[in-house]
Amino acid sequence: MKLGENIRNTKKTITSILFLMLIIALIFFAGMKFADRNSEPEISSTALAQQLQEVNELAVLDYNYTKVGKFENSLKLNGWSIPLTKKSFLLTYAGRIQAGVDMSAMEVNMKGKKILVSLPEVRILNNVLDEKSIEVYDETKNIFNPISINDYKTFAAKQKERVEDEAIENGLLSEAATKAQSTIRKFLQMIPEIKDDYTIEVTF
């Protein structure tokens, strides 16, 4: 009797162990499948905004320039130029303007399978005048009103502003806006989960 009971108890123990191992295996494989699903990149407005904001400032358009400017100045008295006090020079210079978008101020929203990116207005990110490119010509000498280093610096600064205004007037910011929209669309379309399943709309 005892031998039979021992065999039955042993079978019960083995059966219980096998059942427990089966449950553990099922839990393990279920967990693996769940982990695989969660390992897929999640497309959300927050995640996309974080990726785009990492760019910080998106420079999309470079405008290189080479210019010539003429400086003239005379001493004045009561608004009238004093004769024989005029000083002048020609200045040639080169520089580069970069236009783009401050990405820290952009927003991303999602409506179903549509990604809506709202950008702040395109602006001039920087305007750098290459000091090594500056050359001075036709410089006049006037003992009553001599040319100073400050004349060169002030004139160069005003020329930078003038070139920037000209570039904007000629459509620099408009062109940069179009390029910014295209650049962001291309960036988002590089994400495989977005390329085939989502439409992208970029506005200002």
Order of alpha helices (4+ residues) and beta strands (2+ residues): alpha-alpha-beta-beta-beta-beta-beta-beta-beta-alpha-alpha-alpha-beta
